[in-house]
Structure formats: C-alpha cells, structure tokens
Amino acid sequence: MLSSVLSKADLHLLHVFTVVTEARGFSAAQVDLNVSTSTISRQISDLETRLGMRLCNRGRGGFQMTDQGNLVYEAAQKLFLSLEDFGKTVTGVRENIVGHLSLGVIDNWISNGTSAMVQALSAFTKVAPDVSLEIHTLAPDDLELGILDQKISFGIGVFHAHKPGISYEKISEEYVDLYCSPGNSLFDCRDPKRVREKMADALLAKRSYLNEVKVAPMMRGIRSNAEAHQVEGIATLILTGHYIGYLPRSFAESMVSEGRLQAVAGSELALPVSIELINKRGQVRSLAELTFIDCLINKG
C-alpha cells in the first residue's frame, strides 16, 4: 500500500498516470513520456500495486478509467498543482529579499552631505520592499554594544578605539570643527597667539563617549565641567557663550551662516574623522544585509 509520505518514485508514477489519463491511452502517451508502451504499462501496474486498486482497464476494448482511477486522477491533479504553488513560493522567497534589518546610526549623520543614508535607504526600499526596517540613533559605544549583543545588524558612526569582535569598514569621511558662539572671548579672535591665550581659560563642552584629548591633543589642559551624549547637547552648551566644543561641520553650517556659531581660529583646529560601518566579526550576512551594504557603498 502507498505510504502517507510520498517518495520520488511515487510522484513519478502518479505523473505517468496523469499523462496517460489525459492522453486517453498508452500509445498516445508515448510521445510525452518518451518511453515505450510496455514501460508505461509496467509503471501503471506498479502504481496500481502501490495503491492497491485498479486504475484503468486496457485491452481490446481500449483504454477506460475506473471510478477509482478517476478519483485518483483528480487527487493527483490537486497534488501537482500544490507542488507547482510550492515551487513558485520557493522561487519567490529566493528571488525576493525578505527578513528584518536593524540599523544603528550616530546622531545627526543624516546632516552630513556625504552620508548617502537617505539615498541608500530609498534604493534599498525599492529593491527590498518586503524587508522590515528598524533604525536606532545611538552613541558609538552603544552601537558597538548593540552589534556585540546582535540587537542591531549594522552600526554607522565614528569609532576612535576599535573593539575586538567587531569588523570596521570606512565608508566616508567628515570634518569636525572647534566652535564657539557670540559672547565667548574666542569669537572673532583670529590672532594665533591670542587664540592660544584665550583657549587656556576656555571651558570645553565634552562629548561623553569621546576622549577629546586623544583625538585632538590641542585640547589637553582645557577645563571641562559639562558633557553631553548627543551633538545637540554639545551645540546647546556652545550656544550659551561659555563653552567651546567640537561639532560636525555639516551639522553646524546652518548656525554658522546665521552668525550663531563660529569656528575657532577660522577652522585651523578642524579634524577629519572617518565614518565607519560596523558589524560583528565573522557574522554571516543575510541577503537583506548584503543588499543594504551595496546600496550604501554605492550611495543608492
């Protein structure tokens, strides 16, 4: 008797049977099956043995389906339609990008004209509309923790001290300038000697996760009694007129044009910083992740 689990041989015999049924005989089915009538006859007999029933009468009276044979034919049609639907579904899954993509990005990176984040996400959404997106704005340390804990797929940010277990890939570069605002003694000060003198008495607005002395040695010895976790916090402290601090040039440019901020010493203290893409070292990237990287690196 036929098992409830169909084998490859069972499927083949059922296929032969449906071809014979639709051709209305063994001889007519020879062309489609590309085998002799004797082989077809043997295969139908094998199927009848497997099923434990007579499917068709063949002989001088010609080919004729039995009632049981008609029921088996209808069931076989449904089976092969289901297999076809299965094939289409699997093909769709293979060809369509599915899944979930969780991204972590440093604050205000979107303001960087070279970031291409908007273009990359736009291009990604077009080619992968079935992927669900999740975007987090985090400090670099939190991005790295999220990567190690596998809570986010990728992190994009500025990382001055690389951690083991994480892969870092430079994708762009931006400049940060040391800024002050009206009311600060460094505002409009251009003389290098006077700038050095005034900086000795300045207050530095520190980024909580950034060691400015390591990144910008000229900050060594400058006092600091305030820090912020986000770029907006640093900008707020600078705008009080009491602090100086580093900000991404792209973020500050609108306030510079409005006269609310000014680069100390006319941008002579500017620093280049690398924007890096991070993910867990050794992690196998999904198709969704590979597609996003392609959109990002090629800027959409």
N, C-alpha and C positions, 0 to 999 in steps of 0.2 A: 504493500500500500504506500501511497505517496505521503512523505513526511510533511508536517506542518511548516517545516523550513525548507524552501525550495533550493535545490542545488543548481549549479550552472547547467548540468545535463538536463534537469527537469525543464528549465527555461527554454533550452534549445528544442526539446521535444514538443513543448507547447507551441513554440514558434512554427515548427514544421506543420503541426496540426492546423494552426490558423491559416497558413499559406494554402494548404491542401483544401481546407474548407472554402476559402474564398475563391480558389481556382476551380472548385467543384470536381476535383478528381486528382489522381496521382499523376497521370500523364501531363495534364495541363500545368501541374506544379513543378515539373522537372526544370523548366527554364529558370524560374525564380529561385529555386533551391540549388540548381546546378549539380544535381545528383540523379542517379538512375531511379526508375520506378521501384525496383527491388529494394533499394536502400530506403526509399520513402516508406514502402510497405513495412519493412522491418522496424523503422523508427516509430510508426504509428502503433504497431503491435507492442513495442516496448512501452509506449506511453499507456496503452490500454492495460498492460500488466501492472504498471506503476499505480494507475488509478483504480484498478480492479473493476473495470466496466468496459462495455463495448461502446465505442465512439461512432463508428460508421460501418456500413455494410458495403462491401466491394465484391464485385464478381460480374457475371454475365449481365445481371440486371443494372449494372452501372453503379456509380458512387452514390450513396444515400446516407445522410446523417441520421443517427438515432436520437431519440428525445434527450437522452443523457448527453450525447455528443453536442447537441445544440446548447445545452446549459453550460457545458464545459467551455465551448467556444465563446459564449457571452462573458463568462468569468475571465477567460484568457484575454479577451479584448480589454476589459477593465484593468486587468493586471498590467498589460503592456502600456496602456495609457498612463497608469500611475508611475510606471518606470520612466516614461518619457517626461512626465512632470518633474520627477525626481532629478533627472538629468538636466533639465532646464534650470531648476533651482540651484543645483550644484554649480552649473556654469555661471549663473548669475552671481553666486557668492564669490566664485573665483575671479570674475571679471569686475565686479563692483567692490569698492572699498568700503568695508564696514568696520564697526567697533567704536572705541572711545579714545579720545585724545585729550589728555590733561596737560596744559601748558602753564609754566610759571615764568613770569616776566618781571624784571625790576621796574619800579615805578617811573613813569614819565619817559620810558624808552620810546613810546609812540611819538613823542615830540621830536625825536631825532630824525631828521630828514633822510638819513641813510638806513634807517631800521628796516624798511620794506615790510613791516609787520602787517599793515593793512592790505597791501598788495598780495602778500603771501597767503593770508587768510582768505582773501577774496578768491584767489586762484584755487586754493585747497577746497573751498566750499563748492566750487563749480565741478571739480573732478571727484569729490568725495562727499556728496550731499547726504549720504546715509550715516556718516560718522558723527557721533555726538561730541561736542566741544565743551571744554571746561577751562577757563582762564583764571589764573591767580596772580595777583600783584604782591610780590614778596621781596624782602631784603635778601641779598646774596646768601647769607648764612642759612636763611630759611629755605631758599631754593635748593641749596646743597643737601639739607636735611630731607627735604621732600623727595629728592632724587634717590638718596640712600634708602629711604623708607618705601620707595616705589609708590608714593602717593601722587607724583606727577611724572609724566613721560619725559618732558624736557624742561630745562631751565635756560633762560636767556638773561644774561646780566654781566656785571663787572666783577671779576673774581681775582683778587690780588694774591691770595695764597691758595694754591691748588691742593685739594684733599685727595688722599689715596682712595681708590674705589670709584672715582668719578673720571669720566672722559671729558676733556675740554677741547673745544674747536673754535678758533677765532672766525667770526662771520662778518664783523665790521669794526669800525673804529670811530670814536668821537673825542672831542676835546672838552675838558673841564677848565673853567677859569676861576680865579680867586676874585670874589665880588665884594663890593661894599655899596652903601646907599648914601643919599644926601644926609648930612648931619654927621657922618663919620669923617674924621680928620684926614682919611686917605682919599676921600672923594675929590677928584680933580687934581690930586697930587701927582706930578709927573717926574720930579727930580729924584733920581735913584737914591741919592744919599738921604733925602727927606723921607722917601718911602721906607727905607730900612729903619730909620729912627722911629717913625710912627708905628711901624709894624711891631716894634719891640713893646709898645704899650697897648697893642690891639687885643681884642678878645676874639677867639676863634669859635665859630659855631661848628661843632664836630658832628660828623655822621657816626651814629652809634656803632655800626659794624665795620667802620673803616679806620685804619691806622694811618692818619694823615702824615705823621712824621715819617713813616716808612715809604709811603707813596710820594710825598712831597717833603723832602728833607728841609726845605727852607722854612717849614712850619715849626721846626724844633725850637723850643723855648717860648713859643707864643702861648699865653694863658688861655684856658678854656673853662668856663663854668656852666656851659649849656650844650646839649646834644639833641639830635633828632633822629628818628628812624627813617623818615621819608624826605625826599627832595623838597616838598612843600614846607616841611618844618624848618629846614635849613634856610630857605628863602624867607620865611616869616621872621626868623631871628635876624637875618641880614637887614631886612627892611626896617627894623627898629632903629637903625643907625648906630647901634652899639657893637655890632659884630661884623666880622668878615667871614667868608666861608666859600667853599668850592661848590659850584653848580655846573651841570652840563650846559655848554654854550647854547645848544639848541633850545633848552628849556628857558634860559634867561634872556634870549634875544628880544622877546617882545617887551619885557620890562626895561631892558637897556634902551630900546627905541623910545620908550615913554619917559626916560630920564629917571626911572625909579631905581635902577641899578647901574653900576659902572665897574668894569674890570679893573682891578688894582694894577697900577703901573702899566696900563694900556695893554693888557693881555701878555705881558712879558713873563708872567708866572703861570701861564697856561700849561696844561699837561695832557698828553694823548693817553687815552685809555682804550683797551680792547674790549669789545663786546663779544662774549663767548657763548656758544651753545653747549650745554652740558647734559649728559645722561649717565646712567650707571654703567660702569666699565664692564664689558663682557655681556651686556644685555642684548638679546636678540631683538632687533627692531621689527615691529609689525609693518604690514603694508601701509597702513594709515600713517605711521610714524615716518617711514621712508618717503612717502609722498609729500608729507608736510616739509621735511628737510629739503626736498628737491624744490618745492615752491619757495621756501625761504632763501636758500642759497642762490637760486636764480631770480630772486626778487619778484616772484609772481609771474 
